[in-house]
Each structure stands twice: as structure tokens, then as C-alpha cells.
Amino acid sequence: MQRVRRGGGEAHGANRRVSYKRQKVMAALEKRGYVVIREGSQHTIVGRQTGRREPVPRHREINRLTMRRIARNLEIPWKEFESEIQ
């Protein structure tokens, strides 16, 4: 019996790892009015004075799923934000 492969594979981007440079992410957030609240050893907390705060990992590159979560939690439209950080 032959095994049936399911899923997208590389042609559909399933194995593609996408990440974004932290410097570009921080610059895009600052451009949108977010400021650094505090620096931790592993995360930078960003936010607005009267708004939601969100941790941003202190890695050179931040994975796509993490970036989508950050954008969603800060109520930033993903398509616009993604175009700014690429």
C-alpha cells in the first residue's frame, strides 16, 4: 500500500521559515507611536502610555508567528505591518 502525502509541501510554503529582523520591527513600532517601556533580559516591553503593552523577544530575528501575535495584540493590521518590516 502506498502512503498518500498530504499537506502543501514546499510549493505551498509549508516548510518555508520566515523571520523578521528585530531592528526593523522596533523601528516600525516606534514609527507607529509605540515606545520602549522597559528592557528585560529576554524581552523588550513596548506599548503606549495609555494602551496595551506587549513583549518583543530580544533575538536578532523574530519568527513570523510571533510577529503576527504581537501585531494582533497591539491591534495593528498584519498586512500593513508586514510590508513595513520586510
N, CA, C and O atoms as a GROMACS GRO file, in nm:
protein
  344
    1MET      N    1   0.085  -0.118   0.000
    1MET     CA    2   0.000   0.000   0.000
    1MET      C    3   0.089   0.124   0.000
    1MET      O    4   0.186   0.132   0.075
    2GLN      N    5   0.055   0.216  -0.083
    2GLN     CA    6   0.135   0.337  -0.097
    2GLN      C    7   0.083   0.446  -0.004
    2GLN      O    8  -0.038   0.465   0.010
    3ARG      N    9   0.176   0.516   0.060
    3ARG     CA   10   0.140   0.621   0.153
    3ARG      C   11   0.102   0.748   0.076
    3ARG      O   12   0.172   0.788  -0.017
    4VAL      N   13  -0.007   0.809   0.114
    4VAL     CA   14  -0.054   0.931   0.048
    4VAL      C   15   0.002   1.050   0.125
    4VAL      O   16  -0.015   1.062   0.246
    5ARG      N   17   0.068   1.139   0.051
    5ARG     CA   18   0.122   1.260   0.113
    5ARG      C   19   0.015   1.368   0.116
    5ARG      O   20  -0.050   1.395   0.015
    6ARG      N   21  -0.001   1.426   0.229
    6ARG     CA   22  -0.098   1.535   0.242
    6ARG      C   23  -0.024   1.661   0.286
    6ARG      O   24   0.087   1.653   0.340
    7GLY      N   25  -0.083   1.771   0.264
    7GLY     CA   26  -0.019   1.897   0.305
    7GLY      C   27   0.039   1.967   0.184
    7GLY      O   28   0.045   1.912   0.074
    8GLY      N   29   0.082   2.088   0.207
    8GLY     CA   30   0.128   2.174   0.099
    8GLY      C   31   0.265   2.142   0.046
    8GLY      O   32   0.287   2.151  -0.075
    9GLY      N   33   0.358   2.107   0.131
    9GLY     CA   34   0.494   2.089   0.084
    9GLY      C   35   0.559   2.221   0.053
    9GLY      O   36   0.502   2.327   0.081
   10GLU      N   37   0.676   2.218  -0.005
   10GLU     CA   38   0.749   2.341  -0.031
   10GLU      C   39   0.682   2.431  -0.134
   10GLU      O   40   0.693   2.553  -0.127
   11ALA      N   41   0.612   2.371  -0.228
   11ALA     CA   42   0.547   2.452  -0.332
   11ALA      C   43   0.446   2.549  -0.271
   11ALA      O   44   0.423   2.657  -0.326
   12HIS      N   45   0.387   2.511  -0.159
   12HIS     CA   46   0.287   2.597  -0.096
   12HIS      C   47   0.341   2.673   0.022
   12HIS      O   48   0.266   2.744   0.090
   13GLY      N   49   0.470   2.661   0.050
   13GLY     CA   50   0.531   2.738   0.156
   13GLY      C   51   0.524   2.676   0.293
   13GLY      O   52   0.554   2.744   0.392
   14ALA      N   53   0.486   2.550   0.304
   14ALA     CA   54   0.472   2.487   0.435
   14ALA      C   55   0.605   2.476   0.508
   14ALA      O   56   0.608   2.488   0.630
   15ASN      N   57   0.712   2.453   0.436
   15ASN     CA   58   0.842   2.437   0.500
   15ASN      C   59   0.923   2.566   0.501
   15ASN      O   60   1.037   2.567   0.548
   16ARG      N   61   0.867   2.671   0.452
   16ARG     CA   62   0.938   2.798   0.444
   16ARG      C   63   0.938   2.865   0.581
   16ARG      O   64   0.833   2.888   0.640
   17ARG      N   65   1.055   2.895   0.631
   17ARG     CA   66   1.066   2.964   0.759
   17ARG      C   67   1.086   3.112   0.731
   17ARG      O   68   1.179   3.153   0.662
   18VAL      N   69   0.995   3.190   0.784
   18VAL     CA   70   1.002   3.334   0.762
   18VAL      C   71   1.030   3.400   0.896
   18VAL      O   72   0.968   3.368   0.997
   19SER      N   73   1.125   3.492   0.895
   19SER     CA   74   1.153   3.567   1.016
   19SER      C   75   1.180   3.712   0.977
   19SER      O   76   1.206   3.743   0.861
   20TYR      N   77   1.174   3.799   1.077
   20TYR     CA   78   1.191   3.942   1.054
   20TYR      C   79   1.300   3.994   1.146
   20TYR      O   80   1.313   3.950   1.260
   21LYS      N   81   1.378   4.088   1.096
   21LYS     CA   82   1.485   4.148   1.174
   21LYS      C   83   1.427   4.233   1.287
   21LYS      O   84   1.336   4.313   1.265
   22ARG      N   85   1.480   4.215   1.406
   22ARG     CA   86   1.431   4.287   1.523
   22ARG      C   87   1.445   4.438   1.507
   22ARG      O   88   1.356   4.512   1.548
   23GLN      N   89   1.554   4.483   1.448
   23GLN     CA   90   1.574   4.627   1.430
   23GLN      C   91   1.463   4.689   1.345
   23GLN      O   92   1.414   4.798   1.376
   24LYS      N   93   1.423   4.618   1.239
   24LYS     CA   94   1.314   4.670   1.154
   24LYS      C   95   1.182   4.669   1.229
   24LYS      O   96   1.101   4.760   1.214
   25VAL      N   97   1.160   4.565   1.309
   25VAL     CA   98   1.036   4.554   1.387
   25VAL      C   99   1.027   4.671   1.485
   25VAL      O  100   0.924   4.737   1.495
   26MET      N  101   1.136   4.694   1.559
   26MET     CA  102   1.135   4.802   1.658
   26MET      C  103   1.118   4.938   1.591
   26MET      O  104   1.047   5.024   1.644
   27ALA      N  105   1.182   4.958   1.476
   27ALA     CA  106   1.168   5.085   1.404
   27ALA      C  107   1.023   5.105   1.358
   27ALA      O  108   0.970   5.216   1.366
   28ALA      N  109   0.960   4.999   1.309
   28ALA     CA  110   0.821   5.009   1.263
   28ALA      C  111   0.727   5.039   1.379
   28ALA      O  112   0.632   5.116   1.365
   29LEU      N  113   0.753   4.977   1.495
   29LEU     CA  114   0.669   5.003   1.612
   29LEU      C  115   0.686   5.147   1.659
   29LEU      O  116   0.588   5.214   1.693
   30GLU      N  117   0.810   5.196   1.662
   30GLU     CA  118   0.834   5.334   1.703
   30GLU      C  119   0.768   5.433   1.606
   30GLU      O  120   0.715   5.536   1.648
   31LYS      N  121   0.772   5.400   1.478
   31LYS     CA  122   0.708   5.484   1.377
   31LYS      C  123   0.557   5.493   1.400
   31LYS      O  124   0.494   5.594   1.368
   32ARG      N  125   0.500   5.388   1.456
   32ARG     CA  126   0.355   5.384   1.485
   32ARG      C  127   0.321   5.442   1.621
   32ARG      O  128   0.205   5.441   1.662
   33GLY      N  129   0.421   5.494   1.692
   33GLY     CA  130   0.394   5.560   1.819
   33GLY      C  131   0.416   5.476   1.943
   33GLY      O  132   0.382   5.520   2.053
   34TYR      N  133   0.470   5.358   1.928
   34TYR     CA  134   0.498   5.273   2.043
   34TYR      C  135   0.635   5.307   2.098
   34TYR      O  136   0.727   5.338   2.022
   35VAL      N  137   0.649   5.301   2.230
   35VAL     CA  138   0.776   5.332   2.295
   35VAL      C  139   0.820   5.212   2.378
   35VAL      O  140   0.740   5.125   2.414
   36VAL      N  141   0.950   5.209   2.408
   36VAL     CA  142   1.003   5.104   2.493
   36VAL      C  143   0.967   5.140   2.637
   36VAL      O  144   1.007   5.245   2.688
   37ILE      N  145   0.892   5.052   2.701
   37ILE     CA  146   0.852   5.072   2.840
   37ILE      C  147   0.968   5.030   2.931
   37ILE      O  148   1.006   5.102   3.024
   38ARG      N  149   1.022   4.911   2.903
   38ARG     CA  150   1.139   4.864   2.978
   38ARG      C  151   1.209   4.755   2.900
   38ARG      O  152   1.150   4.691   2.812
   39GLU      N  153   1.335   4.734   2.933
   39GLU     CA  154   1.417   4.630   2.871
   39GLU      C  155   1.436   4.518   2.973
   39GLU      O  156   1.485   4.542   3.083
   40GLY      N  157   1.399   4.398   2.937
   40GLY     CA  158   1.426   4.282   3.020
   40GLY      C  159   1.545   4.208   2.963
   40GLY      O  160   1.603   4.250   2.863
   41SER      N  161   1.583   4.098   3.026
   41SER     CA  162   1.698   4.024   2.976
   41SER      C  163   1.665   3.946   2.849
   41SER      O  164   1.752   3.923   2.766
   42GLN      N  165   1.538   3.907   2.834
   42GLN     CA  166   1.500   3.828   2.717
   42GLN      C  167   1.394   3.895   2.629
   42GLN      O  168   1.373   3.854   2.515
   43HIS      N  169   1.328   3.998   2.682
   43HIS     CA  170   1.222   4.066   2.607
   43HIS      C  171   1.231   4.217   2.628
   43HIS      O  172   1.279   4.264   2.731
   44THR      N  173   1.183   4.290   2.530
   44THR     CA  174   1.165   4.435   2.541
   44THR      C  175   1.014   4.457   2.547
   44THR      O  176   0.940   4.407   2.462
   45ILE      N  177   0.969   4.532   2.646
   45ILE     CA  178   0.827   4.559   2.658
   45ILE      C  179   0.798   4.691   2.588
   45ILE      O  180   0.855   4.795   2.623
   46VAL      N  181   0.710   4.687   2.487
   46VAL     CA  182   0.673   4.807   2.412
   46VAL      C  183   0.525   4.837   2.435
   46VAL      O  184   0.448   4.747   2.467
   47GLY      N  185   0.488   4.961   2.418
   47GLY     CA  186   0.348   4.999   2.433
   47GLY      C  187   0.332   5.148   2.423
   47GLY      O  188   0.426   5.221   2.390
   48ARG      N  189   0.213   5.191   2.451
   48ARG     CA  190   0.182   5.334   2.457
   48ARG      C  191   0.150   5.366   2.602
   48ARG      O  192   0.124   5.275   2.681
   49GLN      N  193   0.153   5.492   2.637
   49GLN     CA  194   0.129   5.530   2.776
   49GLN      C  195  -0.007   5.482   2.825
   49GLN      O  196  -0.019   5.435   2.938
   50THR      N  197  -0.109   5.493   2.741
   50THR     CA  198  -0.244   5.455   2.785
   50THR      C  199  -0.296   5.336   2.706
   50THR      O  200  -0.417   5.326   2.683
   51GLY      N  201  -0.208   5.249   2.664
   51GLY     CA  202  -0.254   5.136   2.583
   51GLY      C  203  -0.196   5.004   2.628
   51GLY      O  204  -0.134   4.994   2.734
   52ARG      N  205  -0.217   4.908   2.548
   52ARG     CA  206  -0.170   4.774   2.576
   52ARG      C  207  -0.018   4.766   2.561
   52ARG      O  208   0.041   4.834   2.477
   53ARG      N  209   0.043   4.683   2.643
   53ARG     CA  210   0.187   4.659   2.636
   53ARG      C  211   0.210   4.518   2.586
   53ARG      O  212   0.131   4.427   2.613
   54GLU      N  213   0.318   4.500   2.513
   54GLU     CA  214   0.345   4.369   2.452
   54GLU      C  215   0.495   4.341   2.456
   54GLU      O  216   0.575   4.428   2.423
   55PRO      N  217   0.533   4.219   2.496
   55PRO     CA  218   0.675   4.184   2.494
   55PRO      C  219   0.722   4.150   2.352
   55PRO      O  220   0.652   4.082   2.277
   56VAL      N  221   0.841   4.198   2.317
   56VAL     CA  222   0.905   4.165   2.189
   56VAL      C  223   1.034   4.091   2.224
   56VAL      O  224   1.118   4.144   2.296
   57PRO      N  225   1.051   3.968   2.173
   57PRO     CA  226   1.172   3.892   2.206
   57PRO      C  227   1.300   3.964   2.165
   57PRO      O  228   1.302   4.035   2.064
   58ARG      N  229   1.405   3.946   2.243
   58ARG     CA  230   1.533   4.008   2.213
   58ARG      C  231   1.621   3.910   2.136
   58ARG      O  232   1.724   3.865   2.186
   59HIS      N  233   1.578   3.878   2.017
   59HIS     CA  234   1.654   3.793   1.926
   59HIS      C  235   1.683   3.876   1.802
   59HIS      O  236   1.612   3.972   1.773
   60ARG      N  237   1.787   3.840   1.729
   60ARG     CA  238   1.817   3.914   1.605
   60ARG      C  239   1.704   3.901   1.505
   60ARG      O  240   1.668   3.996   1.436
   61GLU      N  241   1.648   3.781   1.498
   61GLU     CA  242   1.535   3.756   1.407
   61GLU      C  243   1.418   3.702   1.488
   61GLU      O  244   1.435   3.623   1.580
   62ILE      N  245   1.298   3.747   1.450
   62ILE     CA  246   1.177   3.706   1.520
   62ILE      C  247   1.090   3.631   1.420
   62ILE      O  248   1.065   3.679   1.309
   63ASN      N  249   1.044   3.515   1.461
   63ASN     CA  250   0.967   3.428   1.372
   63ASN      C  251   0.830   3.489   1.336
   63ASN      O  252   0.776   3.570   1.411
   64ARG      N  253   0.777   3.449   1.223
   64ARG     CA  254   0.655   3.507   1.166
   64ARG      C  255   0.534   3.491   1.258
   64ARG      O  256   0.456   3.585   1.274
   65LEU      N  257   0.518   3.374   1.318
   65LEU     CA  258   0.402   3.352   1.404
   65LEU      C  259   0.406   3.443   1.527
   65LEU      O  260   0.304   3.495   1.570
   66THR      N  261   0.525   3.462   1.581
   66THR     CA  262   0.540   3.553   1.695
   66THR      C  263   0.506   3.695   1.653
   66THR      O  264   0.441   3.768   1.728
   67MET      N  265   0.551   3.736   1.535
   67MET     CA  266   0.522   3.871   1.487
   67MET      C  267   0.373   3.891   1.463
   67MET      O  268   0.319   3.999   1.492
   68ARG      N  269   0.306   3.790   1.412
   68ARG     CA  270   0.161   3.801   1.391
   68ARG      C  271   0.089   3.818   1.524
   68ARG      O  272  -0.007   3.894   1.534
   69ARG      N  273   0.135   3.745   1.627
   69ARG     CA  274   0.074   3.756   1.759
   69ARG      C  275   0.094   3.897   1.816
   69ARG      O  276   0.002   3.956   1.871
   70ILE      N  277   0.215   3.949   1.802
   70ILE     CA  278   0.244   4.083   1.852
   70ILE      C  279   0.155   4.186   1.782
   70ILE      O  280   0.095   4.272   1.847
   71ALA      N  281   0.147   4.178   1.650
   71ALA     CA  282   0.064   4.271   1.573
   71ALA      C  283  -0.083   4.260   1.615
   71ALA      O  284  -0.151   4.361   1.633
   72ARG      N  285  -0.132   4.138   1.629
   72ARG     CA  286  -0.272   4.118   1.669
   72ARG      C  287  -0.298   4.177   1.807
   72ARG      O  288  -0.399   4.245   1.827
   73ASN      N  289  -0.209   4.151   1.902
   73ASN     CA  290  -0.229   4.201   2.038
   73ASN      C  291  -0.220   4.353   2.047
   73ASN      O  292  -0.284   4.414   2.133
   74LEU      N  293  -0.142   4.414   1.960
   74LEU     CA  294  -0.132   4.561   1.957
   74LEU      C  295  -0.234   4.623   1.862
   74LEU      O  296  -0.236   4.745   1.843
   75GLU      N  297  -0.319   4.539   1.803
   75GLU     CA  298  -0.425   4.582   1.711
   75GLU      C  299  -0.369   4.657   1.590
   75GLU      O  300  -0.422   4.760   1.549
   76ILE      N  301  -0.261   4.601   1.534
   76ILE     CA  302  -0.201   4.655   1.412
   76ILE      C  303  -0.240   4.563   1.297
   76ILE      O  304  -0.219   4.442   1.308
   77PRO      N  305  -0.296   4.614   1.188
   77PRO     CA  306  -0.331   4.529   1.073
   77PRO      C  307  -0.205   4.458   1.020
   77PRO      O  308  -0.105   4.522   0.988
   78TRP      N  309  -0.212   4.325   1.011
   78TRP     CA  310  -0.094   4.245   0.977
   78TRP      C  311  -0.037   4.278   0.840
   78TRP      O  312   0.084   4.292   0.828
   79LYS      N  313  -0.120   4.292   0.738
   79LYS     CA  314  -0.070   4.315   0.602
   79LYS      C  315   0.013   4.446   0.596
   79LYS      O  316   0.119   4.450   0.534
   80GLU      N  317  -0.038   4.550   0.660
   80GLU     CA  318   0.036   4.678   0.661
   80GLU      C  319   0.166   4.662   0.737
   80GLU      O  320   0.271   4.707   0.691
   81PHE      N  321   0.159   4.599   0.854
   81PHE     CA  322   0.277   4.586   0.939
   81PHE      C  323   0.382   4.499   0.872
   81PHE      O  324   0.501   4.529   0.879
   82GLU      N  325   0.339   4.391   0.809
   82GLU     CA  326   0.433   4.301   0.741
   82GLU      C  327   0.508   4.375   0.630
   82GLU      O  328   0.628   4.354   0.612
   83SER      N  329   0.439   4.460   0.557
   83SER     CA  330   0.506   4.534   0.449
   83SER      C  331   0.609   4.631   0.505
   83SER      O  332   0.708   4.662   0.438
   84GLU      N  333   0.589   4.680   0.626
   84GLU     CA  334   0.684   4.772   0.688
   84GLU      C  335   0.809   4.703   0.740
   84GLU      O  336   0.916   4.763   0.743
   85ILE      N  337   0.797   4.577   0.781
   85ILE     CA  338   0.910   4.510   0.846
   85ILE      C  339   0.988   4.417   0.754
   85ILE      O  340   1.084   4.354   0.797
   86GLN      N  341   0.949   4.409   0.630
   86GLN     CA  342   1.023   4.320   0.538
   86GLN      C  343   1.144   4.387   0.481
   86GLN      O  344   1.217   4.326   0.403
   0.00000   0.00000   0.00000
